[in-house]
Amino acid sequence: WQLLKEGRDSREIRLEAVCTIPPLLKPLGNSGCFFFSIQPMPLPAFENPKDRTQDVRLPYPMACSDTLVYVLPPGFAKADLPDSISVIDRFGEFAATYALHAGRITIIRRFRLFSGSYSTEEYPAFYAFLNKVKTIDRRNIQIQ
């Protein structure tokens, strides 16, 4: 792994890591196809709306972006990729793109939670936005 900083005054730090993950391919019946789950993005955790008693105050935005590259095993050349998606809401944004090129699946994801104050009345919608992002991010990819 390697930490990269663009410049002395930059607010961004980039982590590049190469790793081998133990087998994560799961067979899909007897079809000769396999699937795997995409590594989830580390999103902030908030309590269930029924448990929330105070307003949410985010003094600054939260952001996360990553690029995942999965190298297909030998003998696999096709992948059933999800459609690229973009969700824009008053609470934040999420976008994900999926591409297959030269035996590699590349997934680029960007998440941003806007700064702001959200009342307990607005909180269910705020929580629903985060759940929608988590649901979209929990996709499986089928390969053959």
ROTIDREN-742862 format. One line per 8 residues: their letters; for each residue x negated, y negated, z of N, C-alpha, C, O, CB. Coordinates in steps of 0.05 Angstrom, whole numbers. Each point is the difference from the previous one (the first is absolute). Glycine has a CB too. Layout:
N
a) X,Y,Z,X,Y,Z,X,Y,Z,X,Y,Z,X,Y,Z ~ ...
//
This chain:
144
wqllkegr) -17,23,0,17,-23,0,-18,-25,0,-23,2,7,60,23,17 ~ -24,-47,-32,-16,-25,-2,20,-23,5,21,-1,-11,-55,22,-21 ~ 25,-40,49,15,-25,4,-12,-21,-17,-24,-4,-1,36,16,48 ~ 6,-26,-62,-9,-21,-18,14,-26,6,24,-1,4,-33,35,-40 ~ -7,-55,38,12,-27,5,-8,-17,-24,-23,-1,-8,21,5,59 ~ 22,-17,-62,-4,-16,-25,-19,-23,4,-17,-6,-18,63,19,4 ~ -44,-27,36,-17,-23,5,1,-7,29,17,10,15,-10,-27,-62 ~ -24,-1,55,-2,-7,29,26,-12,10,8,6,23,-56,-14,-29
dsreirle) 62,-7,-10,25,-13,9,25,14,-9,22,-10,4,-47,-33,-5 ~ 22,67,-10,23,15,-10,16,11,24,-11,7,20,-14,5,-62 ~ 52,-11,38,18,11,20,5,30,-5,15,13,15,6,-58,-9 ~ -33,55,-27,5,28,-7,-25,17,5,-23,-8,-4,56,-7,-30 ~ -27,39,43,-21,21,3,11,24,-14,23,8,3,-41,-26,42 ~ 1,31,-61,9,23,-16,-15,25,11,-24,-1,5,33,-28,-46 ~ 6,51,43,-12,25,8,2,19,-24,22,4,-11,-9,-11,60 ~ -36,18,-56,0,20,-21,-8,26,13,-21,2,13,10,-36,-50
avctippl) 27,55,33,-6,26,12,5,22,-21,19,-1,-15,-7,-17,61 ~ -29,37,-45,3,24,-17,1,24,19,-18,3,17,-6,-24,-57 ~ 45,36,38,2,23,18,14,23,-13,14,-3,-20,-13,-28,59 ~ -6,55,-29,14,24,-10,19,8,22,-7,3,23,-33,12,-51 ~ 65,-12,20,21,8,19,5,29,-4,2,10,-22,19,-56,21 ~ -18,61,23,6,29,-2,26,3,-17,15,-19,-4,-36,28,49 ~ 25,15,-55,22,5,-19,26,-14,8,11,6,21,-33,37,-33 ~ 31,-60,-5,26,-13,6,20,7,-22,23,-11,1,-46,-25,23
lkplgnsg) 16,53,-43,19,8,-20,18,22,11,-9,19,13,-24,-30,-49 ~ 59,8,32,19,19,9,14,12,-25,8,-16,-17,-1,-8,63 ~ -3,50,-47,13,11,-24,29,-7,-1,13,-4,20,-45,42,-19 ~ 42,-41,-25,28,-7,-5,14,25,-11,3,3,-25,-14,-53,17 ~ 19,68,25,12,25,-8,-21,17,-15,-24,0,6,69,-22,-9 ~ -35,37,-18,-18,16,-16,-4,-12,-28,-7,14,-19,22,27,44 ~ -12,-67,-27,-1,-14,-26,-28,-5,-10,-4,-8,-23,47,-12,34 ~ -63,24,6,-28,-8,-8,-5,-29,5,-22,-10,-6,23,46,-28
cfffsiqp) 18,-50,45,-3,-28,6,-6,-3,30,7,17,17,25,-31,-54 ~ -45,-8,43,-7,-6,28,8,-29,5,4,-16,-18,-42,49,19 ~ 41,-40,25,5,-28,7,-17,-7,24,-9,17,15,56,-14,-34 ~ -51,-29,22,-13,-10,24,13,-27,8,11,-14,-16,-54,37,3 ~ 40,-29,39,11,-25,10,-22,-21,0,-23,6,6,56,19,23 ~ -25,-49,-37,-19,-22,-1,-6,-9,29,17,0,17,1,-15,-62 ~ -44,9,50,-8,-10,26,15,-25,6,-1,-19,-15,-45,39,10 ~ 61,-22,28,16,-23,5,-17,-25,7,-21,2,11,58,28,5
mplpafen) -26,-53,-23,-13,-25,6,4,-7,29,22,5,11,-15,-21,-58 ~ -27,6,61,4,-7,29,16,-25,3,-10,-22,-1,-34,44,12 ~ 70,-18,-6,19,-23,3,5,-5,30,-2,18,16,23,-7,-61 ~ -15,-36,52,5,-6,28,25,15,10,19,4,-15,-41,-49,9 ~ 21,52,31,22,14,13,17,-20,16,-11,-16,16,-16,60,-14 ~ 53,-42,-5,19,-16,15,21,18,11,6,21,-11,-15,-62,-17 ~ 21,33,51,20,17,13,27,0,-15,6,-18,-16,-29,10,59 ~ 38,28,-38,27,3,-11,17,-24,7,-3,-10,23,-1,61,-20
pkdrtqdv) 21,-60,-21,17,-24,6,16,3,26,5,-20,13,-2,12,-62 ~ 6,32,56,17,3,24,-17,-5,25,11,-6,22,18,39,-46 ~ -56,-30,22,-17,-4,23,-12,-28,1,-13,-7,20,2,55,-22 ~ 15,-64,-19,-13,-27,-1,17,-19,16,24,-3,-4,-43,13,-42 ~ 6,-25,65,14,-19,16,-9,-29,-4,13,-18,9,-8,54,25 ~ -28,-40,-48,-10,-27,-4,-5,-4,-30,-2,18,-16,-19,-18,62 ~ 18,-26,-53,-6,-7,-28,-28,10,-7,-16,5,17,46,-46,-14 ~ -34,43,-29,-27,7,-11,-13,-26,-9,12,-16,-14,3,63,-1
rlpypmac) -39,-51,24,-15,-24,-8,-27,10,-12,-16,12,13,38,-41,23 ~ -25,23,-61,-25,6,-14,-14,-26,-6,7,-13,-20,13,56,0 ~ -40,-50,36,-13,-26,-4,-17,-2,-26,-6,-22,-9,5,18,58 ~ -6,27,-60,-15,0,-25,8,24,-16,11,20,11,-50,-43,11 ~ 36,23,-48,8,23,-16,-17,24,4,-23,-2,9,40,-30,-43 ~ -6,55,29,-15,25,1,-2,11,-28,19,-1,-15,-4,12,63 ~ -39,-2,-56,-3,10,-27,-18,25,0,-18,3,17,24,-50,-35 ~ -1,64,-1,-16,24,-4,1,7,-29,22,-1,-12,-13,18,59
sdtlvyvl) -31,-10,-59,0,10,-27,-21,22,-2,-20,0,14,34,-45,-33 ~ -8,65,2,-19,21,-3,2,12,-28,21,-3,-14,-19,13,63 ~ -22,5,-56,-1,15,-25,-8,28,7,-21,5,11,10,-46,-39 ~ 28,60,21,-6,28,4,-5,13,-26,14,-4,-20,15,5,61 ~ -51,15,-43,-6,15,-24,-1,29,7,-17,8,17,-9,-47,-37 ~ 43,55,8,0,29,4,-10,13,-25,10,-5,-22,29,2,54 ~ -60,19,-29,-11,15,-23,14,27,-2,1,15,19,-46,-38,-14 ~ 57,28,-28,15,25,-4,-19,24,0,-22,-3,-11,58,-22,-15
ppgfakad) -28,47,37,-17,24,-1,-3,10,-28,17,-6,-17,-3,18,64 ~ -35,3,-53,-4,12,-27,25,16,-7,11,14,16,-61,-13,-10 ~ 58,-3,-31,23,14,-11,26,-15,2,21,9,-10,-44,32,23 ~ 23,-64,1,24,-16,2,-3,-25,-16,-20,-15,3,30,33,43 ~ 9,-24,-64,-3,-24,-17,25,-18,0,-2,-23,-9,-29,50,-19 ~ 53,-16,38,25,-16,-1,8,-7,29,-4,16,18,18,7,-61 ~ -1,-46,45,11,-8,26,26,-14,-4,3,-16,-19,-49,12,39 ~ 66,10,-3,25,-14,-1,-1,-23,20,5,3,24,20,40,-37
lpdsisvi) -32,-66,3,-5,-24,17,26,-15,4,17,-2,-18,-64,-1,2 ~ 50,-9,40,23,-18,5,-2,-25,-18,-22,-7,-8,26,24,56 ~ 18,-29,-53,-1,-26,-14,-12,-21,18,3,1,24,38,11,-51 ~ -55,-31,15,-11,-22,15,24,-16,12,21,0,-12,-63,-3,-18 ~ 37,-9,53,22,-13,14,-9,-26,13,-24,-2,8,46,47,0 ~ -4,-64,-6,-6,-25,14,25,-7,15,22,-1,-10,-55,-15,-25 ~ 29,10,61,22,-8,18,-7,-27,11,-21,-4,13,33,52,-1 ~ 6,-67,-16,-4,-27,10,24,-7,17,23,2,-8,-51,-17,-32
drfgefaa) 22,7,65,21,-6,19,-7,-26,15,-23,-9,-2,35,59,7 ~ 6,-61,9,-7,-24,15,-20,5,23,-12,-18,11,57,0,-22 ~ -48,44,18,-19,8,21,-28,6,-10,-20,-1,14,59,18,11 ~ -41,-9,-51,-26,8,-10,2,12,-28,21,-2,-14,-36,9,60 ~ -7,5,-54,-2,12,-27,-15,27,2,-17,4,17,18,-50,-38 ~ 6,63,2,-14,25,-3,0,7,-30,20,-3,-13,-7,19,60 ~ -36,-7,-56,-2,8,-28,-19,25,-2,-19,2,15,27,-50,-31 ~ -1,66,-2,-16,24,-4,0,7,-30,21,-1,-13,-11,18,60
tyalhagr) -34,-11,-57,-2,9,-28,-14,27,0,-17,5,17,15,-53,-34 ~ 9,64,-2,-10,28,-2,-10,4,-28,14,-7,-19,17,24,56 ~ -55,-6,-40,-11,5,-27,-16,26,0,-13,7,20,12,-56,-30 ~ 2,63,-13,-16,24,-4,-18,-5,-24,9,-7,-22,27,37,41 ~ -62,-27,-15,-20,-4,-21,-24,17,5,-12,-1,22,28,-46,-29 ~ -24,62,-13,-24,17,1,-1,18,25,-21,2,13,-3,-38,-39 ~ 46,49,32,0,18,23,1,-12,27,-6,13,20,-18,17,-49 ~ 30,-56,30,1,-14,26,27,-15,3,10,-13,-19,-60,7,18
itiirrfr) 61,9,24,25,-15,6,-9,-24,17,-12,3,20,42,39,-22 ~ -22,-66,-8,-7,-24,14,25,-14,10,19,-4,-15,-61,-2,-13 ~ 43,0,54,23,-12,13,-10,-27,12,-18,0,16,41,45,-7 ~ -10,-66,-17,-7,-27,11,24,-10,15,22,-2,-11,-55,-8,-27 ~ 29,3,63,22,-9,17,-7,-26,13,-23,-5,8,38,52,1 ~ 5,-64,-7,-3,-26,14,24,-5,18,23,3,-9,-51,-21,-30 ~ 23,10,64,21,-5,19,-6,-27,13,-22,-6,8,31,55,0 ~ 12,-65,-5,-3,-25,14,25,-6,16,22,2,-10,-53,-20,-25
lfsgsyst) 27,12,61,22,-7,18,-3,-30,6,-21,-8,11,24,55,10 ~ 17,-63,-28,-2,-29,3,0,-8,29,12,13,17,10,-18,-62 ~ -35,-17,51,2,-12,26,28,-12,4,13,-7,-20,-63,-3,21 ~ 59,9,24,26,-11,5,11,9,26,-12,17,14,21,-19,-62 ~ 14,-9,55,14,8,24,27,12,-8,15,-13,-16,-38,-23,44 ~ 30,59,-18,24,14,-8,16,7,26,-10,13,18,-12,6,-60 ~ 47,-29,42,16,4,24,9,30,3,-4,16,-19,20,-64,15 ~ -5,54,26,10,27,4,23,7,-19,5,23,-6,-19,-26,55
eeypafya) 28,-18,-58,21,4,-20,-12,7,-27,12,15,-16,18,-47,41 ~ -53,20,-32,-14,6,-25,-16,25,1,-8,11,-21,7,-60,12 ~ -5,59,33,-19,22,3,9,25,-15,-18,13,-12,7,-32,56 ~ 36,27,-44,7,25,-15,-7,-2,-30,-9,20,-11,47,-13,43 ~ -36,-31,-44,-8,-3,-28,-30,1,-3,-10,12,-19,51,-40,10 ~ -55,16,28,-29,1,1,-10,30,2,-18,8,-15,16,-55,36 ~ 14,61,-3,-7,28,5,7,17,-25,-15,18,-7,24,-24,56 ~ 14,0,-62,8,15,-24,-20,-5,-23,-6,19,-15,54,-23,29
flnkvkti) -59,-20,-16,-21,-5,-20,-24,18,5,-11,12,-19,27,-60,14 ~ -26,49,30,-23,17,6,6,29,-5,-17,14,-10,3,-47,45 ~ 38,42,-28,7,28,-6,1,6,-29,-7,22,-9,33,-21,51 ~ -16,-20,-58,1,4,-29,-28,3,-11,-5,17,-17,47,-45,14 ~ -60,12,12,-28,2,-9,-12,27,8,-13,13,-16,8,-64,20 ~ 10,59,21,-10,26,9,11,23,-16,-14,19,-7,9,-38,53 ~ 31,18,-53,12,21,-16,-12,1,-28,-6,21,-10,48,-27,36 ~ -46,-17,-39,-12,-1,-26,-28,11,1,-9,13,-18,37,-53,6
drrniqiq) -43,33,33,-28,8,3,-3,30,5,-23,10,-3,13,-56,20 ~ 31,60,-8,-2,29,6,7,17,-24,16,19,2,-5,-29,45 ~ -22,4,-70,7,15,-24,-19,24,-4,-22,1,10,40,-43,-31 ~ -7,62,7,-16,23,-8,-7,-2,-29,14,-12,-16,8,40,51 ~ -45,-16,-42,-8,1,-28,-2,30,-8,-12,16,14,-13,-61,-11 ~ 37,51,-25,0,28,-11,-21,1,-22,-1,-17,-17,50,25,29 ~ -66,13,-10,-20,4,-22,3,28,-11,10,18,13,-42,-50,9 ~ 22,35,-47,0,26,-14,-24,3,-17,-4,21,-13,54,-20,14
//
